[in-house]
């Protein structure tokens, strides 16, 4: 299991790393609140991706 918090962009469906855990909860919450898509810059409506979406984004990045 990964110790990372990922976000998913509603505009382009990009899955991206928001925070690497462990870290203080307040800092992780602040990073999640300020998350922006690295592909298109969208900042509104960032959601949590499913486990399958995270796995596929990790394998795509490793290839």
PDBQT receptor file of N, H, CA, C and O in Angstrom, charges set to zero:
ATOM      1  N   UNK A   1       0.847  -1.183   0.000  1.00  0.00    +0.000 N 
ATOM      2  CA  UNK A   1       0.000   0.000   0.000  1.00  0.00    +0.000 C 
ATOM      3  C   UNK A   1       0.886   1.237   0.000  1.00  0.00    +0.000 C 
ATOM      4  O   UNK A   1       1.882   1.308   0.719  1.00  0.00    +0.000 OA
ATOM      5  N   UNK A   2       0.511   2.188  -0.802  1.00  0.00    +0.000 N 
ATOM      6  H   UNK A   2      -0.299   2.131  -1.386  1.00  0.00    +0.000 HD
ATOM      7  CA  UNK A   2       1.274   3.414  -0.963  1.00  0.00    +0.000 C 
ATOM      8  C   UNK A   2       0.989   4.395   0.177  1.00  0.00    +0.000 C 
ATOM      9  O   UNK A   2      -0.117   4.421   0.716  1.00  0.00    +0.000 OA
ATOM     10  N   UNK A   3       1.970   5.186   0.535  1.00  0.00    +0.000 N 
ATOM     11  H   UNK A   3       2.869   5.165   0.098  1.00  0.00    +0.000 HD
ATOM     12  CA  UNK A   3       1.811   6.238   1.544  1.00  0.00    +0.000 C 
ATOM     13  C   UNK A   3       1.687   7.583   0.853  1.00  0.00    +0.000 C 
ATOM     14  O   UNK A   3       2.383   8.538   1.201  1.00  0.00    +0.000 OA
ATOM     15  N   UNK A   4       0.802   7.653  -0.123  1.00  0.00    +0.000 N 
ATOM     16  H   UNK A   4       0.237   6.878  -0.406  1.00  0.00    +0.000 HD
ATOM     17  CA  UNK A   4       0.649   8.875  -0.893  1.00  0.00    +0.000 C 
ATOM     18  C   UNK A   4      -0.820   9.243  -1.010  1.00  0.00    +0.000 C 
ATOM     19  O   UNK A   4      -1.701   8.384  -0.976  1.00  0.00    +0.000 OA
ATOM     20  N   UNK A   5      -1.062  10.535  -1.147  1.00  0.00    +0.000 N 
ATOM     21  H   UNK A   5      -0.347  11.233  -1.175  1.00  0.00    +0.000 HD
ATOM     22  CA  UNK A   5      -2.409  11.060  -1.353  1.00  0.00    +0.000 C 
ATOM     23  C   UNK A   5      -2.460  11.588  -2.780  1.00  0.00    +0.000 C 
ATOM     24  O   UNK A   5      -1.684  12.468  -3.152  1.00  0.00    +0.000 OA
ATOM     25  N   UNK A   6      -3.374  11.049  -3.572  1.00  0.00    +0.000 N 
ATOM     26  H   UNK A   6      -4.005  10.334  -3.269  1.00  0.00    +0.000 HD
ATOM     27  CA  UNK A   6      -3.507  11.429  -4.970  1.00  0.00    +0.000 C 
ATOM     28  C   UNK A   6      -4.777  12.224  -5.196  1.00  0.00    +0.000 C 
ATOM     29  O   UNK A   6      -5.732  12.125  -4.425  1.00  0.00    +0.000 OA
ATOM     30  N   UNK A   7      -4.782  13.015  -6.259  1.00  0.00    +0.000 N 
ATOM     31  H   UNK A   7      -4.006  13.096  -6.886  1.00  0.00    +0.000 HD
ATOM     32  CA  UNK A   7      -5.956  13.751  -6.681  1.00  0.00    +0.000 C 
ATOM     33  C   UNK A   7      -6.260  13.422  -8.126  1.00  0.00    +0.000 C 
ATOM     34  O   UNK A   7      -5.389  12.959  -8.862  1.00  0.00    +0.000 OA
ATOM     35  N   UNK A   8      -7.511  13.665  -8.537  1.00  0.00    +0.000 N 
ATOM     36  H   UNK A   8      -8.218  14.041  -7.939  1.00  0.00    +0.000 HD
ATOM     37  CA  UNK A   8      -7.918  13.444  -9.926  1.00  0.00    +0.000 C 
ATOM     38  C   UNK A   8      -8.589  14.706 -10.432  1.00  0.00    +0.000 C 
ATOM     39  O   UNK A   8      -9.493  15.240  -9.790  1.00  0.00    +0.000 OA
ATOM     40  N   UNK A   9      -8.147  15.178 -11.580  1.00  0.00    +0.000 N 
ATOM     41  H   UNK A   9      -7.413  14.745 -12.102  1.00  0.00    +0.000 HD
ATOM     42  CA  UNK A   9      -8.678  16.388 -12.178  1.00  0.00    +0.000 C 
ATOM     43  C   UNK A   9     -10.020  16.102 -12.861  1.00  0.00    +0.000 C 
ATOM     44  O   UNK A   9     -10.130  15.147 -13.630  1.00  0.00    +0.000 OA
ATOM     45  N   UNK A  10     -11.042  16.924 -12.585  1.00  0.00    +0.000 N 
ATOM     46  H   UNK A  10     -10.953  17.700 -11.961  1.00  0.00    +0.000 HD
ATOM     47  CA  UNK A  10     -12.335  16.716 -13.235  1.00  0.00    +0.000 C 
ATOM     48  C   UNK A  10     -12.327  17.149 -14.707  1.00  0.00    +0.000 C 
ATOM     49  O   UNK A  10     -13.155  16.684 -15.490  1.00  0.00    +0.000 OA
ATOM     50  N   UNK A  11     -11.408  18.026 -15.084  1.00  0.00    +0.000 N 
ATOM     51  H   UNK A  11     -10.735  18.403 -14.448  1.00  0.00    +0.000 HD
ATOM     52  CA  UNK A  11     -11.379  18.546 -16.446  1.00  0.00    +0.000 C 
ATOM     53  C   UNK A  11     -10.682  17.604 -17.430  1.00  0.00    +0.000 C 
ATOM     54  O   UNK A  11     -11.174  17.385 -18.538  1.00  0.00    +0.000 OA
ATOM     55  N   UNK A  12      -9.530  17.046 -17.023  1.00  0.00    +0.000 N 
ATOM     56  H   UNK A  12      -9.131  17.224 -16.124  1.00  0.00    +0.000 HD
ATOM     57  CA  UNK A  12      -8.758  16.222 -17.964  1.00  0.00    +0.000 C 
ATOM     58  C   UNK A  12      -8.518  14.790 -17.480  1.00  0.00    +0.000 C 
ATOM     59  O   UNK A  12      -7.884  14.004 -18.184  1.00  0.00    +0.000 OA
ATOM     60  N   UNK A  13      -9.010  14.442 -16.301  1.00  0.00    +0.000 N 
ATOM     61  H   UNK A  13      -9.524  15.081 -15.729  1.00  0.00    +0.000 HD
ATOM     62  CA  UNK A  13      -8.901  13.103 -15.715  1.00  0.00    +0.000 C 
ATOM     63  C   UNK A  13      -7.470  12.709 -15.347  1.00  0.00    +0.000 C 
ATOM     64  O   UNK A  13      -7.197  11.527 -15.136  1.00  0.00    +0.000 OA
ATOM     65  N   UNK A  14      -6.563  13.665 -15.267  1.00  0.00    +0.000 N 
ATOM     66  H   UNK A  14      -6.785  14.625 -15.438  1.00  0.00    +0.000 HD
ATOM     67  CA  UNK A  14      -5.187  13.404 -14.841  1.00  0.00    +0.000 C 
ATOM     68  C   UNK A  14      -5.181  12.999 -13.364  1.00  0.00    +0.000 C 
ATOM     69  O   UNK A  14      -5.824  13.648 -12.539  1.00  0.00    +0.000 OA
ATOM     70  N   UNK A  15      -4.454  11.927 -13.033  1.00  0.00    +0.000 N 
ATOM     71  H   UNK A  15      -3.931  11.400 -13.704  1.00  0.00    +0.000 HD
ATOM     72  CA  UNK A  15      -4.260  11.510 -11.644  1.00  0.00    +0.000 C 
ATOM     73  C   UNK A  15      -2.858  11.951 -11.250  1.00  0.00    +0.000 C 
ATOM     74  O   UNK A  15      -1.894  11.666 -11.960  1.00  0.00    +0.000 OA
ATOM     75  N   UNK A  16      -2.739  12.652 -10.112  1.00  0.00    +0.000 N 
ATOM     76  H   UNK A  16      -3.523  12.883  -9.536  1.00  0.00    +0.000 HD
ATOM     77  CA  UNK A  16      -1.453  13.233  -9.728  1.00  0.00    +0.000 C 
ATOM     78  C   UNK A  16      -1.248  13.154  -8.224  1.00  0.00    +0.000 C 
ATOM     79  O   UNK A  16      -2.204  13.071  -7.453  1.00  0.00    +0.000 OA
ATOM     80  N   UNK A  17       0.015  13.180  -7.824  1.00  0.00    +0.000 N 
ATOM     81  H   UNK A  17       0.792  13.247  -8.451  1.00  0.00    +0.000 HD
ATOM     82  CA  UNK A  17       0.409  13.131  -6.421  1.00  0.00    +0.000 C 
ATOM     83  C   UNK A  17       0.141  14.480  -5.766  1.00  0.00    +0.000 C 
ATOM     84  O   UNK A  17       0.565  15.520  -6.270  1.00  0.00    +0.000 OA
ATOM     85  N   UNK A  18      -0.566  14.454  -4.642  1.00  0.00    +0.000 N 
ATOM     86  H   UNK A  18      -0.910  13.609  -4.233  1.00  0.00    +0.000 HD
ATOM     87  CA  UNK A  18      -0.861  15.673  -3.881  1.00  0.00    +0.000 C 
ATOM     88  C   UNK A  18       0.076  15.778  -2.685  1.00  0.00    +0.000 C 
ATOM     89  O   UNK A  18       0.622  16.850  -2.424  1.00  0.00    +0.000 OA
ATOM     90  N   UNK A  19       0.272  14.681  -1.953  1.00  0.00    +0.000 N 
ATOM     91  H   UNK A  19      -0.171  13.810  -2.165  1.00  0.00    +0.000 HD
ATOM     92  CA  UNK A  19       1.129  14.698  -0.767  1.00  0.00    +0.000 C 
ATOM     93  C   UNK A  19       1.685  13.309  -0.510  1.00  0.00    +0.000 C 
ATOM     94  O   UNK A  19       1.015  12.303  -0.741  1.00  0.00    +0.000 OA
ATOM     95  N   UNK A  20       2.900  13.269  -0.038  1.00  0.00    +0.000 N 
ATOM     96  H   UNK A  20       3.445  14.086   0.150  1.00  0.00    +0.000 HD
ATOM     97  CA  UNK A  20       3.547  12.019   0.360  1.00  0.00    +0.000 C 
ATOM     98  C   UNK A  20       3.473  11.942   1.880  1.00  0.00    +0.000 C 
ATOM     99  O   UNK A  20       3.940  12.844   2.575  1.00  0.00    +0.000 OA
ATOM    100  N   UNK A  21       2.897  10.884   2.387  1.00  0.00    +0.000 N 
ATOM    101  H   UNK A  21       2.517  10.151   1.822  1.00  0.00    +0.000 HD
ATOM    102  CA  UNK A  21       2.708  10.715   3.826  1.00  0.00    +0.000 C 
ATOM    103  C   UNK A  21       3.796   9.823   4.399  1.00  0.00    +0.000 C 
ATOM    104  O   UNK A  21       4.347   9.027   3.639  1.00  0.00    +0.000 OA
ATOM    105  N   UNK A  22       4.144   9.887   5.647  1.00  0.00    +0.000 N 
ATOM    106  H   UNK A  22       3.697  10.534   6.265  1.00  0.00    +0.000 HD
ATOM    107  CA  UNK A  22       3.489  10.649   6.711  1.00  0.00    +0.000 C 
ATOM    108  C   UNK A  22       3.951  12.096   6.740  1.00  0.00    +0.000 C 
ATOM    109  O   UNK A  22       5.091  12.410   6.395  1.00  0.00    +0.000 OA
ATOM    110  N   UNK A  23       3.059  12.954   7.152  1.00  0.00    +0.000 N 
ATOM    111  H   UNK A  23       2.134  12.699   7.432  1.00  0.00    +0.000 HD
ATOM    112  CA  UNK A  23       3.326  14.365   7.411  1.00  0.00    +0.000 C 
ATOM    113  C   UNK A  23       2.232  14.853   8.339  1.00  0.00    +0.000 C 
ATOM    114  O   UNK A  23       1.203  14.191   8.472  1.00  0.00    +0.000 OA
ATOM    115  N   UNK A  24       2.423  15.974   8.974  1.00  0.00    +0.000 N 
ATOM    116  H   UNK A  24       3.259  16.512   8.866  1.00  0.00    +0.000 HD
ATOM    117  CA  UNK A  24       1.374  16.487   9.864  1.00  0.00    +0.000 C 
ATOM    118  C   UNK A  24       0.044  16.645   9.107  1.00  0.00    +0.000 C 
ATOM    119  O   UNK A  24       0.017  17.085   7.958  1.00  0.00    +0.000 OA
ATOM    120  N   UNK A  25      -1.030  16.284   9.765  1.00  0.00    +0.000 N 
ATOM    121  H   UNK A  25      -1.008  15.927  10.699  1.00  0.00    +0.000 HD
ATOM    122  CA  UNK A  25      -2.347  16.316   9.141  1.00  0.00    +0.000 C 
ATOM    123  C   UNK A  25      -2.704  17.699   8.619  1.00  0.00    +0.000 C 
ATOM    124  O   UNK A  25      -3.274  17.809   7.534  1.00  0.00    +0.000 OA
ATOM    125  N   UNK A  26      -2.391  18.743   9.347  1.00  0.00    +0.000 N 
ATOM    126  H   UNK A  26      -1.928  18.654  10.228  1.00  0.00    +0.000 HD
ATOM    127  CA  UNK A  26      -2.717  20.103   8.904  1.00  0.00    +0.000 C 
ATOM    128  C   UNK A  26      -2.001  20.439   7.590  1.00  0.00    +0.000 C 
ATOM    129  O   UNK A  26      -2.579  21.084   6.716  1.00  0.00    +0.000 OA
ATOM    130  N   UNK A  27      -0.757  20.007   7.453  1.00  0.00    +0.000 N 
ATOM    131  H   UNK A  27      -0.287  19.483   8.163  1.00  0.00    +0.000 HD
ATOM    132  CA  UNK A  27      -0.016  20.267   6.224  1.00  0.00    +0.000 C 
ATOM    133  C   UNK A  27      -0.606  19.480   5.058  1.00  0.00    +0.000 C 
ATOM    134  O   UNK A  27      -0.747  20.024   3.963  1.00  0.00    +0.000 OA
ATOM    135  N   UNK A  28      -0.952  18.214   5.271  1.00  0.00    +0.000 N 
ATOM    136  H   UNK A  28      -0.837  17.773   6.161  1.00  0.00    +0.000 HD
ATOM    137  CA  UNK A  28      -1.564  17.403   4.213  1.00  0.00    +0.000 C 
ATOM    138  C   UNK A  28      -2.903  17.999   3.784  1.00  0.00    +0.000 C 
ATOM    139  O   UNK A  28      -3.212  18.038   2.593  1.00  0.00    +0.000 OA
ATOM    140  N   UNK A  29      -3.694  18.463   4.743  1.00  0.00    +0.000 N 
ATOM    141  H   UNK A  29      -3.444  18.431   5.711  1.00  0.00    +0.000 HD
ATOM    142  CA  UNK A  29      -4.986  19.074   4.422  1.00  0.00    +0.000 C 
ATOM    143  C   UNK A  29      -4.792  20.356   3.622  1.00  0.00    +0.000 C 
ATOM    144  O   UNK A  29      -5.550  20.616   2.687  1.00  0.00    +0.000 OA
ATOM    145  N   UNK A  30      -3.797  21.159   3.969  1.00  0.00    +0.000 N 
ATOM    146  H   UNK A  30      -3.182  20.949   4.728  1.00  0.00    +0.000 HD
ATOM    147  CA  UNK A  30      -3.519  22.388   3.240  1.00  0.00    +0.000 C 
ATOM    148  C   UNK A  30      -3.089  22.091   1.805  1.00  0.00    +0.000 C 
ATOM    149  O   UNK A  30      -3.519  22.772   0.875  1.00  0.00    +0.000 OA
ATOM    150  N   UNK A  31      -2.248  21.084   1.624  1.00  0.00    +0.000 N 
ATOM    151  H   UNK A  31      -1.899  20.530   2.380  1.00  0.00    +0.000 HD
ATOM    152  CA  UNK A  31      -1.832  20.696   0.274  1.00  0.00    +0.000 C 
ATOM    153  C   UNK A  31      -3.017  20.205  -0.549  1.00  0.00    +0.000 C 
ATOM    154  O   UNK A  31      -3.135  20.530  -1.730  1.00  0.00    +0.000 OA
ATOM    155  N   UNK A  32      -3.893  19.422   0.075  1.00  0.00    +0.000 N 
ATOM    156  H   UNK A  32      -3.798  19.158   1.034  1.00  0.00    +0.000 HD
ATOM    157  CA  UNK A  32      -5.066  18.917  -0.636  1.00  0.00    +0.000 C 
ATOM    158  C   UNK A  32      -5.999  20.061  -1.024  1.00  0.00    +0.000 C 
ATOM    159  O   UNK A  32      -6.566  20.062  -2.117  1.00  0.00    +0.000 OA
ATOM    160  N   UNK A  33      -6.155  21.027  -0.132  1.00  0.00    +0.000 N 
ATOM    161  H   UNK A  33      -5.695  21.026   0.755  1.00  0.00    +0.000 HD
ATOM    162  CA  UNK A  33      -7.041  22.159  -0.396  1.00  0.00    +0.000 C 
ATOM    163  C   UNK A  33      -6.508  23.017  -1.544  1.00  0.00    +0.000 C 
ATOM    164  O   UNK A  33      -7.290  23.594  -2.300  1.00  0.00    +0.000 OA
ATOM    165  N   UNK A  34      -5.189  23.105  -1.679  1.00  0.00    +0.000 N 
ATOM    166  H   UNK A  34      -4.553  22.636  -1.066  1.00  0.00    +0.000 HD
ATOM    167  CA  UNK A  34      -4.567  23.950  -2.698  1.00  0.00    +0.000 C 
ATOM    168  C   UNK A  34      -4.142  23.181  -3.941  1.00  0.00    +0.000 C 
ATOM    169  O   UNK A  34      -3.452  23.736  -4.796  1.00  0.00    +0.000 OA
ATOM    170  N   UNK A  35      -4.538  21.913  -4.062  1.00  0.00    +0.000 N 
ATOM    171  H   UNK A  35      -5.098  21.462  -3.368  1.00  0.00    +0.000 HD
ATOM    172  CA  UNK A  35      -4.097  21.072  -5.179  1.00  0.00    +0.000 C 
ATOM    173  C   UNK A  35      -4.519  21.659  -6.524  1.00  0.00    +0.000 C 
ATOM    174  O   UNK A  35      -5.620  22.189  -6.673  1.00  0.00    +0.000 OA
ATOM    175  N   UNK A  36      -3.623  21.551  -7.491  1.00  0.00    +0.000 N 
ATOM    176  H   UNK A  36      -2.729  21.120  -7.371  1.00  0.00    +0.000 HD
ATOM    177  CA  UNK A  36      -3.889  21.990  -8.861  1.00  0.00    +0.000 C 
ATOM    178  C   UNK A  36      -3.360  20.931  -9.819  1.00  0.00    +0.000 C 
ATOM    179  O   UNK A  36      -2.300  20.351  -9.587  1.00  0.00    +0.000 OA
ATOM    180  N   UNK A  37      -4.089  20.683 -10.881  1.00  0.00    +0.000 N 
ATOM    181  H   UNK A  37      -4.950  21.154 -11.070  1.00  0.00    +0.000 HD
ATOM    182  CA  UNK A  37      -3.696  19.678 -11.870  1.00  0.00    +0.000 C 
ATOM    183  C   UNK A  37      -2.402  20.111 -12.562  1.00  0.00    +0.000 C 
ATOM    184  O   UNK A  37      -2.321  21.239 -13.048  1.00  0.00    +0.000 OA
ATOM    185  N   UNK A  38      -1.392  19.244 -12.617  1.00  0.00    +0.000 N 
ATOM    186  H   UNK A  38      -1.457  18.328 -12.222  1.00  0.00    +0.000 HD
ATOM    187  CA  UNK A  38      -0.150  19.602 -13.290  1.00  0.00    +0.000 C 
ATOM    188  C   UNK A  38      -0.285  19.601 -14.816  1.00  0.00    +0.000 C 
ATOM    189  O   UNK A  38       0.556  20.171 -15.511  1.00  0.00    +0.000 OA
ATOM    190  N   UNK A  39      -1.326  18.970 -15.334  1.00  0.00    +0.000 N 
ATOM    191  H   UNK A  39      -2.009  18.506 -14.769  1.00  0.00    +0.000 HD
ATOM    192  CA  UNK A  39      -1.497  18.902 -16.786  1.00  0.00    +0.000 C 
ATOM    193  C   UNK A  39      -2.223  20.123 -17.348  1.00  0.00    +0.000 C 
ATOM    194  O   UNK A  39      -1.805  20.686 -18.360  1.00  0.00    +0.000 OA
ATOM    195  N   UNK A  40      -3.321  20.536 -16.686  1.00  0.00    +0.000 N 
ATOM    196  H   UNK A  40      -3.661  20.079 -15.864  1.00  0.00    +0.000 HD
ATOM    197  CA  UNK A  40      -4.125  21.628 -17.247  1.00  0.00    +0.000 C 
ATOM    198  C   UNK A  40      -4.284  22.818 -16.313  1.00  0.00    +0.000 C 
ATOM    199  O   UNK A  40      -4.792  23.859 -16.731  1.00  0.00    +0.000 OA
ATOM    200  N   UNK A  41      -3.860  22.690 -15.048  1.00  0.00    +0.000 N 
ATOM    201  H   UNK A  41      -3.447  21.845 -14.708  1.00  0.00    +0.000 HD
ATOM    202  CA  UNK A  41      -3.927  23.804 -14.111  1.00  0.00    +0.000 C 
ATOM    203  C   UNK A  41      -5.250  23.955 -13.374  1.00  0.00    +0.000 C 
ATOM    204  O   UNK A  41      -5.399  24.889 -12.586  1.00  0.00    +0.000 OA
ATOM    205  N   UNK A  42      -6.202  23.081 -13.598  1.00  0.00    +0.000 N 
ATOM    206  H   UNK A  42      -6.081  22.322 -14.238  1.00  0.00    +0.000 HD
ATOM    207  CA  UNK A  42      -7.501  23.157 -12.920  1.00  0.00    +0.000 C 
ATOM    208  C   UNK A  42      -7.315  23.061 -11.408  1.00  0.00    +0.000 C 
ATOM    209  O   UNK A  42      -6.531  22.246 -10.921  1.00  0.00    +0.000 OA
ATOM    210  N   UNK A  43      -8.043  23.903 -10.670  1.00  0.00    +0.000 N 
ATOM    211  H   UNK A  43      -8.679  24.565 -11.065  1.00  0.00    +0.000 HD
ATOM    212  CA  UNK A  43      -7.941  23.892  -9.214  1.00  0.00    +0.000 C 
ATOM    213  C   UNK A  43      -9.267  23.564  -8.536  1.00  0.00    +0.000 C 
ATOM    214  O   UNK A  43      -9.289  23.301  -7.334  1.00  0.00    +0.000 OA
ATOM    215  N   UNK A  44     -10.349  23.574  -9.265  1.00  0.00    +0.000 N 
ATOM    216  H   UNK A  44     -10.331  23.788 -10.241  1.00  0.00    +0.000 HD
ATOM    217  CA  UNK A  44     -11.669  23.330  -8.672  1.00  0.00    +0.000 C 
ATOM    218  C   UNK A  44     -12.138  21.909  -8.950  1.00  0.00    +0.000 C 
ATOM    219  O   UNK A  44     -11.967  21.382 -10.049  1.00  0.00    +0.000 OA
ATOM    220  N   UNK A  45     -12.727  21.306  -7.936  1.00  0.00    +0.000 N 
ATOM    221  H   UNK A  45     -12.865  21.734  -7.043  1.00  0.00    +0.000 HD
ATOM    222  CA  UNK A  45     -13.334  19.984  -8.114  1.00  0.00    +0.000 C 
ATOM    223  C   UNK A  45     -12.375  18.820  -8.114  1.00  0.00    +0.000 C 
ATOM    224  O   UNK A  45     -12.737  17.737  -8.574  1.00  0.00    +0.000 OA
ATOM    225  N   UNK A  46     -11.161  18.997  -7.616  1.00  0.00    +0.000 N 
ATOM    226  H   UNK A  46     -10.867  19.877  -7.243  1.00  0.00    +0.000 HD
ATOM    227  CA  UNK A  46     -10.207  17.889  -7.536  1.00  0.00    +0.000 C 
ATOM    228  C   UNK A  46     -10.794  16.845  -6.589  1.00  0.00    +0.000 C 
ATOM    229  O   UNK A  46     -11.210  17.174  -5.478  1.00  0.00    +0.000 OA
ATOM    230  N   UNK A  47     -10.826  15.596  -7.026  1.00  0.00    +0.000 N 
ATOM    231  H   UNK A  47     -10.488  15.329  -7.929  1.00  0.00    +0.000 HD
ATOM    232  CA  UNK A  47     -11.407  14.516  -6.238  1.00  0.00    +0.000 C 
ATOM    233  C   UNK A  47     -10.357  13.443  -5.970  1.00  0.00    +0.000 C 
ATOM    234  O   UNK A  47      -9.243  13.497  -6.491  1.00  0.00    +0.000 OA
ATOM    235  N   UNK A  48     -10.732  12.477  -5.153  1.00  0.00    +0.000 N 
ATOM    236  H   UNK A  48     -11.637  12.434  -4.730  1.00  0.00    +0.000 HD
ATOM    237  CA  UNK A  48      -9.863  11.334  -4.899  1.00  0.00    +0.000 C 
ATOM    238  C   UNK A  48     -10.085  10.299  -5.988  1.00  0.00    +0.000 C 
ATOM    239  O   UNK A  48     -11.232   9.955  -6.273  1.00  0.00    +0.000 OA
ATOM    240  N   UNK A  49      -9.023   9.793  -6.605  1.00  0.00    +0.000 N 
ATOM    241  H   UNK A  49      -8.092  10.072  -6.372  1.00  0.00    +0.000 HD
ATOM    242  CA  UNK A  49      -9.170   8.753  -7.618  1.00  0.00    +0.000 C 
ATOM    243  C   UNK A  49      -9.406   7.396  -6.974  1.00  0.00    +0.000 C 
ATOM    244  O   UNK A  49      -9.142   7.205  -5.787  1.00  0.00    +0.000 OA
ATOM    245  N   UNK A  50      -9.904   6.457  -7.769  1.00  0.00    +0.000 N 
ATOM    246  H   UNK A  50     -10.118   6.613  -8.734  1.00  0.00    +0.000 HD
ATOM    247  CA  UNK A  50     -10.058   5.085  -7.289  1.00  0.00    +0.000 C 
ATOM    248  C   UNK A  50      -8.679   4.422  -7.231  1.00  0.00    +0.000 C 
ATOM    249  O   UNK A  50      -7.716   4.931  -7.805  1.00  0.00    +0.000 OA
ATOM    250  N   UNK A  51      -8.591   3.302  -6.545  1.00  0.00    +0.000 N 
ATOM    251  H   UNK A  51      -9.373   2.889  -6.078  1.00  0.00    +0.000 HD
ATOM    252  CA  UNK A  51      -7.325   2.571  -6.442  1.00  0.00    +0.000 C 
ATOM    253  C   UNK A  51      -6.851   2.127  -7.823  1.00  0.00    +0.000 C 
ATOM    254  O   UNK A  51      -5.652   2.158  -8.101  1.00  0.00    +0.000 OA
ATOM    255  N   UNK A  52      -7.765   1.717  -8.686  1.00  0.00    +0.000 N 
ATOM    256  H   UNK A  52      -8.739   1.692  -8.460  1.00  0.00    +0.000 HD
ATOM    257  CA  UNK A  52      -7.395   1.306 -10.040  1.00  0.00    +0.000 C 
ATOM    258  C   UNK A  52      -6.818   2.468 -10.845  1.00  0.00    +0.000 C 
ATOM    259  O   UNK A  52      -5.870   2.281 -11.608  1.00  0.00    +0.000 OA
ATOM    260  N   UNK A  53      -7.381   3.664 -10.681  1.00  0.00    +0.000 N 
ATOM    261  H   UNK A  53      -8.151   3.816 -10.061  1.00  0.00    +0.000 HD
ATOM    262  CA  UNK A  53      -6.866   4.841 -11.388  1.00  0.00    +0.000 C 
ATOM    263  C   UNK A  53      -5.464   5.201 -10.905  1.00  0.00    +0.000 C 
ATOM    264  O   UNK A  53      -4.614   5.599 -11.702  1.00  0.00    +0.000 OA
ATOM    265  N   UNK A  54      -5.225   5.063  -9.618  1.00  0.00    +0.000 N 
ATOM    266  H   UNK A  54      -5.915   4.740  -8.971  1.00  0.00    +0.000 HD
ATOM    267  CA  UNK A  54      -3.890   5.344  -9.072  1.00  0.00    +0.000 C 
ATOM    268  C   UNK A  54      -2.890   4.335  -9.616  1.00  0.00    +0.000 C 
ATOM    269  O   UNK A  54      -1.800   4.712 -10.047  1.00  0.00    +0.000 OA
ATOM    270  N   UNK A  55      -3.250   3.052  -9.598  1.00  0.00    +0.000 N 
ATOM    271  H   UNK A  55      -4.135   2.746  -9.248  1.00  0.00    +0.000 HD
ATOM    272  CA  UNK A  55      -2.343   2.011 -10.107  1.00  0.00    +0.000 C 
ATOM    273  C   UNK A  55      -2.014   2.240 -11.577  1.00  0.00    +0.000 C 
ATOM    274  O   UNK A  55      -0.859   2.101 -11.980  1.00  0.00    +0.000 OA
ATOM    275  N   UNK A  56      -3.009   2.588 -12.380  1.00  0.00    +0.000 N 
ATOM    276  H   UNK A  56      -3.947   2.701 -12.053  1.00  0.00    +0.000 HD
ATOM    277  CA  UNK A  56      -2.740   2.788 -13.801  1.00  0.00    +0.000 C 
ATOM    278  C   UNK A  56      -1.889   4.036 -14.048  1.00  0.00    +0.000 C 
ATOM    279  O   UNK A  56      -1.093   4.062 -14.986  1.00  0.00    +0.000 OA
ATOM    280  N   UNK A  57      -2.048   5.071 -13.215  1.00  0.00    +0.000 N 
ATOM    281  H   UNK A  57      -2.695   5.051 -12.453  1.00  0.00    +0.000 HD
ATOM    282  CA  UNK A  57      -1.206   6.264 -13.371  1.00  0.00    +0.000 C 
ATOM    283  C   UNK A  57       0.224   5.977 -12.932  1.00  0.00    +0.000 C 
ATOM    284  O   UNK A  57       1.163   6.511 -13.523  1.00  0.00    +0.000 OA
ATOM    285  N   UNK A  58       0.412   5.149 -11.911  1.00  0.00    +0.000 N 
ATOM    286  H   UNK A  58      -0.350   4.716 -11.430  1.00  0.00    +0.000 HD
ATOM    287  CA  UNK A  58       1.756   4.797 -11.459  1.00  0.00    +0.000 C 
ATOM    288  C   UNK A  58       2.474   3.956 -12.503  1.00  0.00    +0.000 C 
ATOM    289  O   UNK A  58       3.668   4.151 -12.730  1.00  0.00    +0.000 OA
ATOM    290  N   UNK A  59       1.779   3.031 -13.140  1.00  0.00    +0.000 N 
ATOM    291  H   UNK A  59       0.809   2.872 -12.956  1.00  0.00    +0.000 HD
ATOM    292  CA  UNK A  59       2.412   2.184 -14.158  1.00  0.00    +0.000 C 
ATOM    293  C   UNK A  59       2.676   2.988 -15.423  1.00  0.00    +0.000 C 
ATOM    294  O   UNK A  59       3.657   2.728 -16.120  1.00  0.00    +0.000 OA
ATOM    295  N   UNK A  60       1.823   3.957 -15.735  1.00  0.00    +0.000 N 
ATOM    296  H   UNK A  60       1.026   4.168 -15.169  1.00  0.00    +0.000 HD
ATOM    297  CA  UNK A  60       2.050   4.796 -16.923  1.00  0.00    +0.000 C 
ATOM    298  C   UNK A  60       3.270   5.669 -16.707  1.00  0.00    +0.000 C 
ATOM    299  O   UNK A  60       4.035   5.899 -17.643  1.00  0.00    +0.000 OA
ATOM    300  N   UNK A  61       3.467   6.158 -15.498  1.00  0.00    +0.000 N 
ATOM    301  H   UNK A  61       2.845   5.971 -14.737  1.00  0.00    +0.000 HD
ATOM    302  CA  UNK A  61       4.626   6.993 -15.198  1.00  0.00    +0.000 C 
ATOM    303  C   UNK A  61       5.925   6.211 -15.190  1.00  0.00    +0.000 C 
ATOM    304  O   UNK A  61       6.984   6.772 -15.469  1.00  0.00    +0.000 OA
ATOM    305  N   UNK A  62       5.861   4.923 -14.874  1.00  0.00    +0.000 N 
ATOM    306  H   UNK A  62       5.001   4.468 -14.647  1.00  0.00    +0.000 HD
ATOM    307  CA  UNK A  62       7.065   4.091 -14.823  1.00  0.00    +0.000 C 
ATOM    308  C   UNK A  62       7.484   3.601 -16.195  1.00  0.00    +0.000 C 
ATOM    309  O   UNK A  62       8.635   3.210 -16.389  1.00  0.00    +0.000 OA
ATOM    310  N   UNK A  63       6.569   3.617 -17.145  1.00  0.00    +0.000 N 
ATOM    311  H   UNK A  63       5.634   3.935 -16.988  1.00  0.00    +0.000 HD
ATOM    312  CA  UNK A  63       6.877   3.088 -18.483  1.00  0.00    +0.000 C 
ATOM    313  C   UNK A  63       7.674   4.042 -19.343  1.00  0.00    +0.000 C 
ATOM    314  O   UNK A  63       7.997   3.719 -20.486  1.00  0.00    +0.000 OA
TER     315      UNK A  63
